[in-house]
């Protein structure tokens, strides 16, 4: 039985992608809570500034690689420095236009990066993520 997701965070500088991914999530009732940040810095600031209880509601982070200011890899470096309690139970999925095998290999190096998916997000992809990471 799948457990409902409390909240999903989208970290992507592309507003159109965020809009589309948010629609997939909402239209298929994966969660009612979607937090969208257009940069790695903004996502980290949100995570760091929020109360621990606020962040613990995030179950899933979709992270783009190529973003200005702080790319996905730099986000992962800073995210890795956060209190491990903040990371517990959070699934991080790289969601990017890249299908570069080097990027896929690099994503696997991070112990908390659970999957590497190529945009766009779709229902089948979400169902697979739910099945793999959120079944009780």
N, C-alpha and C positions, 0 to 999 in steps of 0.2 A: 504494500500500500504506500503510495507516495504521500509524503508530508507536504503540506502547503508551504510555499516560500513566503516569508514575511516581507522581504524587500530585495530588490535587484538594483544594483548600481551599474549604470552605463558610463564608461569613461572613453569618450571619443570626441575629437574636435569637429567632426563632420555633422552638422545639424540635420542634414537630410537622413543620414544613417541613423542618428539617434531617434528621429521621428519615426522612421520605418520600424526600427527594432522595438521601440516602445509600443507601436501598434500591434506587432506580432505578440508581444507579451500580454498586453491588455485584452486583445481580441480572443486570446486563448485562455484567459483567466489563470495565468501562472502566479500572479500577485497583483495586489492593488497599489502597492508601494514601489514606485520607480524613482530613483534618484539619478539625475543626469548631470554629469560634469564634463565640460568641454576641454579639460586639460588634466594631466596628471597632477599638477600643482594644486588645482582646485579640488580634486578628489582627495588628495592627502590632507589638505587644509580642512576639508569637511570631516574627515576621519579623525584628525588630531583635535579639532576644536569641539567636536561633539562629546557628550558624556559617553562613558563606556557603554551604558545601557542603550543609548541611541544607536551606536555602531553595531552592537551585538544583534540588532534586528536585521542587518544585511546578511543574506545567505549566499548571494552570488554577485560577483563582479565580472562584467564583460569589459575587457581592456584592449584598446587599440594599440598598435605598436607605433605607428608614425603620427606623431603629434608635435606641434611646435612648442618650444619652451621646455617641456619635459616629456620625453617620449615614453613609451610603455616600459622599456627596459630600465630607464631611470626611475620610473614609478616603482617598479619591482624592487630596485635597490633600496629605496627609501621605505617602502612598505615592509621589507624584510627587517628593518630596524625598529619597527613598532613593537610594542608589548605583545608577546606571543598570545596572551589572552584575547587580544583584539583580533588575531588571525584565526583563532580556533573556530572551526565550524564554517568558515567562509571559503567558498570555492571560487578560485580565480580562473577565468577562461580567457585566453587570448583570442580576440575576435578581430580579424584584420583582413586586409585585401591581399596580404602576402601569402604566397604558397611556396616560399623559399625554404628548401630543406634545412638550411642553416638556421633560419628563424625558428623552425619547429624544434630543432635540436637544442637551440639556446633556451627555448621555453621549458623544455624538459629538465634543464639544469636546476631550475627553481623548484624546490621541494613542494611549494604550496601552489604552483601553477598546475591545475588539474587537466586542462585540455587546450588544444590549439585548433581553432575553427576559422574557416574562411568565410568572410562576409558574402552575402547578407545572412543575418539570422533568420531562421524559418522554423515552422512548427516542428518538423521532423528533428531538427537539431536540438530544439528545446526539449522535446520529448526524450531524446537520447540523454541529454544532460540530467534531466529529472530522474530518469531510470538509473543512470550510473552513479549519481551522487546524492540523491534525495529520497531514496526508498528506505523505509524503515524495516 
